[in-house]
């Protein structure tokens, strides 16, 4: 099993002239990428179909190599949009490249060891117009974590940073261990099917963000503090060495719909709560510890009785943080009930059979 991680390096050491050339390159790359998106959207294409005959059909000052990179990114965007629509059973929406990034392969990018006071120099070449950019970079604490990893050949370049990707082989996923369902929230960061409520500081940290002016230094510091807290809790408070499966809710459009009727303060709290970041952290830690990660539909997980013989679902079962089944009388903390139902929903589903022996 391979895991992939990325590390960003600021472009603040590049001169203004180099930034102007880079912006021009990004703009043309985006234009070409959108042409390929139009082409791939109406036809059936695979990666192996991106041949010279396809790339040469687009007029641009970009080189054939750069156009091939744009075509690959366009195809990935098209396929991603169609797969997402298939999962949600909705009509696919044609993507659009916004010009904020480009993904260049080793055909157009090379990395040289540091000169002078810089650790690395990234060289962008063979992209057209005889452009050859030498951009200085400095390593940092996060990038040093990947010293023993294999660096991927492609590099993501934006106006403000360059992102390298690294991969590492960590072995097969565990087949033995505990199964845990996790309900994420604001009053408690994590509620687990093992009966634990973890991370009671999250609401206080969100309230600090709410009191800061958006975009200010204090606001950014508070956001960074919350992010650090999420990483620390997920890393230190879950028994990763004992787990083989983690199941969470497939949260989508949490800030839309009925939540908009919950009042101004609740909506403001929700707007400063990056639940997607938390789910990404849980998934990342699962991968690193060879633990399977799955998601389930969140529909009424906190309103359904977790007792298998009952399974009564009613809004009145939950009142605030308390759950009490109006049919059988079962009671528990509401978020823990949600986590029990999250795990049960996956185990009883189409793909849960492989884990039932561990349940």
SULFEN-V546225 format. One record per backbone hydrogen bond with DSSP energy under -1.0 kcal/mol. CO is the residue of the C=O (numbers start at 1). NH is the residue of the N-H. E is the energy in kcal/mol with one decimal. If there is no record, write none. Layout:
BEGIN
CO,NH,E / CO,NH,E
END
This chain:
BEGIN
1,170,-2.9 / 3,168,-1.9 / 5,166,-3.3 / 7,164,-2.6 / 9,162,-2.5 / 11,14,-1.9 / 15,19,-1.9 / 16,20,-2.0 / 17,21,-1.9 / 18,22,-2.3 / 19,23,-2.6 / 20,24,-2.0 / 21,25,-2.1 / 22,26,-2.6 / 23,27,-2.2 / 24,28,-2.0 / 25,29,-2.6 / 26,30,-2.3 / 27,31,-1.9 / 28,32,-2.4 / 29,33,-2.5 / 30,34,-2.2 / 31,35,-1.4 / 32,36,-2.1 / 33,37,-2.0 / 34,38,-1.9 / 35,39,-1.8 / 36,40,-3.1 / 37,41,-2.0 / 46,49,-1.7 / 47,50,-1.5 / 49,51,-2.0 / 51,54,-1.0 / 51,55,-2.2 / 52,56,-2.5 / 55,58,-1.3 / 63,67,-2.5 / 64,68,-1.8 / 65,69,-1.8 / 66,70,-2.3 / 67,71,-2.4 / 68,72,-2.2 / 69,73,-2.2 / 70,74,-2.5 / 71,75,-2.5 / 72,76,-2.1 / 73,77,-2.2 / 74,78,-2.3 / 75,79,-2.8 / 76,80,-2.2 / 77,81,-2.1 / 78,82,-2.2 / 79,83,-2.4 / 80,84,-2.2 / 81,85,-2.0 / 82,86,-1.9 / 83,87,-2.1 / 84,88,-1.9 / 85,90,-2.2 / 102,157,-3.0 / 104,155,-2.8 / 105,108,-1.9 / 108,125,-2.6 / 110,123,-3.3 / 112,121,-2.2 / 115,118,-2.1 / 119,114,-1.8 / 120,137,-2.9 / 121,112,-3.0 / 122,135,-2.8 / 123,110,-2.0 / 124,133,-2.1 / 127,63,-1.5 / 128,131,-2.0 / 133,124,-2.4 / 135,122,-2.7 / 137,119,-1.1 / 137,120,-2.0 / 140,144,-1.8 / 142,145,-1.1 / 143,146,-1.4 / 144,147,-1.3 / 146,149,-1.4 / 150,167,-2.9 / 155,104,-2.5 / 156,163,-3.3 / 157,102,-1.8 / 160,11,-2.3 / 161,158,-2.5 / 162,9,-2.5 / 163,156,-2.3 / 164,7,-2.4 / 165,152,-2.9 / 166,5,-2.5 / 167,150,-2.3 / 168,3,-2.3 / 178,244,-2.6 / 178,245,-1.3 / 180,247,-2.3 / 181,193,-1.8 / 183,191,-2.0 / 189,185,-1.4 / 190,198,-3.4 / 191,183,-2.9 / 192,195,-1.9 / 196,192,-2.5 / 198,190,-2.7 / 199,189,-1.9 / 201,205,-2.0 / 202,206,-2.1 / 203,207,-2.2 / 204,208,-1.6 / 205,209,-1.6 / 206,210,-2.1 / 207,211,-1.3 / 209,212,-1.2 / 213,216,-2.4 / 216,220,-2.3 / 217,221,-2.4 / 218,222,-2.3 / 219,223,-2.2 / 220,224,-2.2 / 221,225,-2.3 / 222,226,-2.1 / 223,227,-2.3 / 224,228,-2.4 / 225,229,-2.1 / 226,230,-2.4 / 227,231,-2.2 / 228,232,-2.4 / 229,233,-2.6 / 230,234,-2.2 / 231,235,-2.2 / 232,236,-2.8 / 233,237,-2.4 / 238,240,-2.3 / 239,242,-2.2 / 240,243,-1.1 / 242,178,-3.2 / 244,292,-1.9 / 245,180,-2.0 / 246,294,-2.5 / 247,182,-2.8 / 248,296,-1.7 / 249,251,-1.5 / 253,256,-1.7 / 256,259,-1.2 / 257,260,-1.9 / 258,261,-2.0 / 259,262,-1.5 / 263,267,-2.2 / 264,268,-2.3 / 265,269,-2.3 / 266,270,-2.7 / 267,271,-2.1 / 270,273,-1.5 / 273,275,-1.6 / 274,278,-1.4 / 275,279,-2.3 / 276,280,-2.3 / 277,281,-2.2 / 278,282,-2.4 / 279,283,-2.4 / 280,284,-2.5 / 281,285,-2.7 / 282,286,-2.1 / 283,287,-2.3 / 284,288,-2.2 / 285,289,-1.5 / 286,291,-3.3 / 287,290,-1.5 / 290,174,-3.1 / 292,246,-2.6 / 294,248,-2.2 / 296,250,-3.2 / 298,301,-1.7 / 303,314,-1.9 / 307,310,-2.1 / 307,311,-1.5 / 312,305,-2.5 / 314,317,-1.7 / 315,318,-1.5 / 317,324,-3.0 / 319,322,-2.1 / 321,334,-2.9 / 322,319,-2.8 / 323,332,-1.9 / 325,329,-1.3 / 330,325,-3.1 / 332,323,-2.2 / 333,337,-2.1 / 334,338,-2.0 / 335,339,-2.0 / 336,340,-2.2 / 337,341,-2.2 / 338,342,-2.1 / 339,343,-2.1 / 340,344,-2.3 / 341,345,-2.5 / 342,346,-1.4 / 343,347,-2.6 / 344,348,-2.4 / 346,349,-1.3 / 349,352,-1.1 / 352,355,-1.6 / 355,358,-1.5
END
